[in-house]
Amino acid sequence: MTDFSSVKDKVAVVTGAADGLGMAISLCYAENGMKVVVSDINVEKGMKVVEDIKSKGGEASFFKADVSKEEDVKGLVDFAVETYGRLDGLVNNAGIAAENRPTHEYSTQEFDKLLSIDLKGVFMGMKFAAQAILKSKSSSGFIINVASLAGILGNSSMAIYSSAKHGVIGLTKSAALDYAQYNITVNAVCPGTFRTSVWGQAPEEVINEYAKIFSPSGRLGDPKEVGHLALFLASDLARYISGTAISIDAGSSAGKITPSRWSNPEILD
Ligand SMILES: NC(=O)c1ccc[n+]([C@@H]2O[C@H](COP(=O)([O-])OP(=O)(O)OC[C@H]3O[C@@H](n4cnc5c(N)ncnc54)[C@H](O)[C@@H]3O)[C@@H](O)[C@H]2O)c1
């Protein structure tokens, strides 16, 4: 039987873990026996995630870190090692989106800000975590970088976000080769459209309408589904997977949808 018990007691840092996909990954890791450092700029929500994990018998700690600040990222990795004595993995999940606009309407300040979080933050996370994982002599180290469908395909009105996420995939592939002989896998996951706080207070019917247009499956992804993928990549079942950008998007990145009429629609009845 195949199971995920190999992750038990592994120590992982998850950034942007107070909400959305990072929270779902942290909960999934803790449920499966991993020790999780939940990190975010939002202390209140981050602490709630830790309390939730602990109330279910899991092991977690919170560390406030802004991933765009080098001293914070170094402090985060040091905290993980001081708290749990080692580090096995990092999920570079923290990220922000930009308002949708044509390329010429973005300011260079907006570009710098977004890239300092979505790209430089990922680089710095890898830089410090890789050293800590190597020093921990982890036999199954892993780094997971949360990119996006926008890291695989260009997107109108999303030039700066898309450039950062394409960069994340470049960092991932290169670092995977740097550490392939040293027991650290490095992969990117590329979510399509998930039901997280990016939707704000949008009404349910607007969300459903969007899902019908932009998701081939007609529904938005559930953050838990990214949690499950991240669990697999953290487990020993995935040791031969490195340097890839794995889409989790119900087929959005596979190509265009062309409407067609089925000759036997009754098979759906
Ligand atoms: N939700 C989606 O549909 C989707 C699709 C593709 C990619 N992604 C990517 O997934 C990741 C998570 O997105 P989400 O939808 O869960 O977002 P979210 O807004 O729900 O959660 C992001 C978390 O990151 C934290 N954060 C923001 N800036 C930070 C910083 N500088 N340092 C540390 N933490 C910071 C926020 O406080 C928040 O808790 C992002 O990298 C995003 O680009 C999301």
PDBQT file of the ligand as one rigid body, heavy atoms in Angstrom, charges set to zero:
ROOT
HETATM    1  N1  LIG A 301      -5.533  31.757  -5.442  1.00  0.00    +0.000 N 
HETATM    2  C1  LIG A 301      -5.238  31.507  -6.679  1.00  0.00    +0.000 C 
HETATM    3  O1  LIG A 301      -6.111  31.289  -7.516  1.00  0.00    +0.000 OA
HETATM    4  C2  LIG A 301      -3.791  31.474  -7.134  1.00  0.00    +0.000 A 
HETATM    5  C3  LIG A 301      -3.529  31.119  -8.461  1.00  0.00    +0.000 A 
HETATM    6  C4  LIG A 301      -2.219  31.051  -8.885  1.00  0.00    +0.000 A 
HETATM    7  C5  LIG A 301      -1.180  31.309  -8.002  1.00  0.00    +0.000 A 
HETATM    8  N2  LIG A 301      -1.454  31.660  -6.727  1.00  0.00    +0.000 N 
HETATM    9  C6  LIG A 301      -0.309  31.925  -5.842  1.00  0.00    +0.000 C 
HETATM   10  O2  LIG A 301      -0.468  31.214  -4.651  1.00  0.00    +0.000 OA
HETATM   11  C7  LIG A 301       0.134  31.908  -3.577  1.00  0.00    +0.000 C 
HETATM   12  C8  LIG A 301      -0.878  32.082  -2.451  1.00  0.00    +0.000 C 
HETATM   13  O3  LIG A 301      -1.988  32.793  -2.962  1.00  0.00    +0.000 OA
HETATM   14  P1  LIG A 301      -3.394  32.855  -2.190  1.00  0.00    +0.000 P 
HETATM   15  O4  LIG A 301      -4.438  32.910  -3.211  1.00  0.00    +0.000 OA
HETATM   16  O5  LIG A 301      -3.440  31.810  -1.152  1.00  0.00    +0.000 OA
HETATM   17  O6  LIG A 301      -3.262  34.292  -1.537  1.00  0.00    +0.000 OA
HETATM   18  P2  LIG A 301      -3.896  34.866  -0.184  1.00  0.00    +0.000 P 
HETATM   19  O7  LIG A 301      -3.916  36.338  -0.388  1.00  0.00    +0.000 OA
HETATM   20  O8  LIG A 301      -5.153  34.148   0.195  1.00  0.00    +0.000 OA
HETATM   21  O9  LIG A 301      -2.785  34.508   0.902  1.00  0.00    +0.000 OA
HETATM   22  C9  LIG A 301      -1.488  35.024   0.776  1.00  0.00    +0.000 C 
HETATM   23  C10 LIG A 301      -0.847  35.161   2.140  1.00  0.00    +0.000 C 
HETATM   24  O10 LIG A 301       0.451  35.742   1.923  1.00  0.00    +0.000 OA
HETATM   25  C11 LIG A 301       0.666  36.736   2.904  1.00  0.00    +0.000 C 
HETATM   26  N3  LIG A 301       1.632  37.728   2.401  1.00  0.00    +0.000 N 
HETATM   27  C12 LIG A 301       1.422  38.735   1.523  1.00  0.00    +0.000 A 
HETATM   28  N4  LIG A 301       2.555  39.443   1.346  1.00  0.00    +0.000 NA
HETATM   29  C13 LIG A 301       3.501  38.847   2.124  1.00  0.00    +0.000 A 
HETATM   30  C14 LIG A 301       4.872  39.115   2.379  1.00  0.00    +0.000 A 
HETATM   31  N5  LIG A 301       5.492  40.162   1.808  1.00  0.00    +0.000 N 
HETATM   32  N6  LIG A 301       5.547  38.297   3.217  1.00  0.00    +0.000 NA
HETATM   33  C15 LIG A 301       4.921  37.254   3.823  1.00  0.00    +0.000 A 
HETATM   34  N7  LIG A 301       3.619  36.971   3.650  1.00  0.00    +0.000 NA
HETATM   35  C16 LIG A 301       2.913  37.752   2.797  1.00  0.00    +0.000 A 
HETATM   36  C17 LIG A 301      -0.707  37.345   3.166  1.00  0.00    +0.000 C 
HETATM   37  O11 LIG A 301      -0.756  37.989   4.436  1.00  0.00    +0.000 OA
HETATM   38  C18 LIG A 301      -1.610  36.112   3.083  1.00  0.00    +0.000 C 
HETATM   39  O12 LIG A 301      -1.775  35.506   4.336  1.00  0.00    +0.000 OA
HETATM   40  C19 LIG A 301       0.643  33.228  -4.158  1.00  0.00    +0.000 C 
HETATM   41  O13 LIG A 301       2.014  33.094  -4.462  1.00  0.00    +0.000 OA
HETATM   42  C20 LIG A 301      -0.184  33.383  -5.420  1.00  0.00    +0.000 C 
HETATM   43  O14 LIG A 301       0.463  34.150  -6.403  1.00  0.00    +0.000 OA
HETATM   44  C21 LIG A 301      -2.739  31.750  -6.261  1.00  0.00    +0.000 A 
ENDROOT
TORSDOF 0
